[in-house]
Amino acid sequence: MPTTSRYARDVAVVAFAQSDHRRRSDELSEVEMVMPVLHQVLDQTGLKAGEIGFTCSGSSDYLAGRAFSFTMTLDGVGAWPPISESHVEMDGAWALYEAWVKIQTGEADTALVYSYGKSSPGSVRDVLTRQLDPYYLAPLWPDSVALAALQAQALIDAGETDEAALAAIAARSRTAAEANPHAQLRGGAVEQGDYQVRPLRTGDCPPIGDGVAAVVLAAGDTARRLCARPAWITGIDHRIEAHGLGLRDLTDSPSTRIAAEHAGVFDAPVDTAELHAPFSSQEVVLRKALRLDGDDVAVNPSGGALAANPVMAAGLIRIGEAAARIHRGESDRAVAHATSGPCLQQNLVAVLEGEPA
Amino acid sequence: MTAASPPEVLRAPLVVEFPFTRSLGPVQSAFLTGLRERVVLGVKTADGKVMVPPVEYDPVTAEEIRELVEVGATGTVTTWAWNGSPRPGQPLGTPFAWVLVRLDGADTAILHALDAPGPEAVRTGMRVRIRWAGERTGAITDIACFEPHDAEATEQATPHDGQFADAVTGIVAAARLDYTYSPGRSQTAYINALADRRTVGERCPSCHKVYVPPRGACPTCGVATTDQVEVGPAGTVTTYCIVNIKAKNLDIEVPYVYAHIALDGADLALHGRIGGIPYDQVRMGLRVEPVWTEGGRHPDHYRPTGEPDADYDAYKELI
């Protein structure tokens, strides 16, 4: 291990796979979309589905409007006779957290974590209003772009960004995504376009699409056996803001900062940051909370959520992308972040490290 | 349908609609009843802040908080966003600004819509007031929206007992989401075959089980079921129940029999209604065949074939 672990067991991401993220996937059911990615991630480790100690998935039935769709996707892992598995109605990053805890308890040595989002059958902006406070917010149907725009305006009013700076974040993300064959939106020439909800323009918003991600976790010597250079999770923590939007300072993210402190982000420099910022303005908030103010850190070399944002998978993809850079020897210490809810409501931060060659 | 996705991708509208009935705590009840009476209430937190809209528990200490205060119907915009294309269900049908407003006397902000002629008429720090809905029921929508209001803040929070005649104790929140359902490769093939009155399952290439209806994957092997296999048309009742309760919008006389039917060649039983035989004569092992109705996309029900009953050993693995 690169640093002394504060946890009972050393756990690493040993494999990561994702689908090509696309605007629609009408010709595939959810399990048909998920299964190839499960096979790819298992192939990387040489493990068979039946050899996995624990399986955990993340998804939301509201996205495609299909009740219990996650039980259908379980067919894709060979869940009969019954395997040890669980599901979170959250981004797969939180499924990874549950799997990491399961391995910490000693009940499993390996875990398969996957998540998927099929937003194309519905109107995801409206669907996401159903996760809001049912008394004071949901009856007004404030959509995800509107809430992000309120946060963006607060940042502009505070002098922390402006529309040109937001456009630069969007352009940088999609330029970086040129090297990412899975990205949905890539190329520096992607237009900023018109206002969706002012001050956010089309370019400040994530593409809407369908996609899948999967990782394999393993503990100790098993991780070393399955992967030439495991991405050790040396810290992981998640925190949530008060749920009243009007109670929060929307220009800051105390939950991200505290999670980062507990994950040990600030104990040593990082060379890579994969941030789950679906809106350009949210990168401004996250950079501040994670103290990523210089150019010495590669921020979202994958293109981030502005290049592909399959809801419920985009956070897990951040962990997977950071881990894959460590696997490839392109990073030694990376921070990965995932978010959930409106205006960066809930935030998970993980530190991933590779051993010296 | 595109040339790149043969066979034809099936699509159908799917509506998910719920009237969520939710009960209110004492603070929420006072707040929403107050809106009905055109009174805006907040709650004092443990550190003396006035929260509007109010909650039942202190967000910092988790203490139960019950000290209500009345705040103004006027306030100040703390942030805004111009919504040029209102979406279904939103407070106004014409372009408006989403706003967070700190009402006079409050320390936190409330989300709502601001009716303004255009984005140039909106700024952070502008003064606004509540425009009340004509008909109020005790809901956040009793505030129709905010409107510009050029007057200085004067009001302070004043104590309020939260008592109103006929307090609201719950809300009914309607929610409707519209989807376009497409069943995917495996179920599309199944549905298309049904249109020709054929039942086509899929075989697992690994364990060779035939799944009907197919879901695209073998749950034992975790691989795609790709080989199509026509099964039936006849099958065996593996188990059944007698339905005595009439379902809403279902034009079937009770009692009737609902059964698991293993079609010949299938390794999984499907569900179907049994007709053409008195309900109390249906039994495990009964041999049945599908009955189609004109224009139906699946069998209406199954009826006895008249063959001798199947041996228990022939279907016991499929129960």
Interface residues (C-beta under 8 A of the other chain):
Chain A: D26 E27 L28 S29 E30 V31 E32 M35 L38 H39 A49 Y62 A64 G65 R66 M72 L74 D75 G76 V77 G78 A79 W80 P81 P121 G122 S123 R125 D126 V127 T129 R130 P134 Y135 Y136 L137 A138 P139 L140 W141 P142 D143 A146 L147 A149 L150 Q151 A152 Q153 A154 D157 Y195 V197 R198 P199 L200 A242 G244 L245 G246 L247 L250
Chain B: S5 V9 R11 L14 V16 F20 R22 L24 Q28 L32 M51 V52 P53 V55 P59 T78 T79 W80 A81 W82 N83 G84 R87 P88 G89 Q90 P91 W98 V99 L100 R102 T108 A109 I110 L111 H112 A113 P119 T124 A139 I140 T141 I171 A173 A175 L177 D178 Y179 T180 Y181 S182 P183 G184 R185 S186 Q187 T188 R215 G216 A217 C218 P219 T220 C221 G222 V223 A224
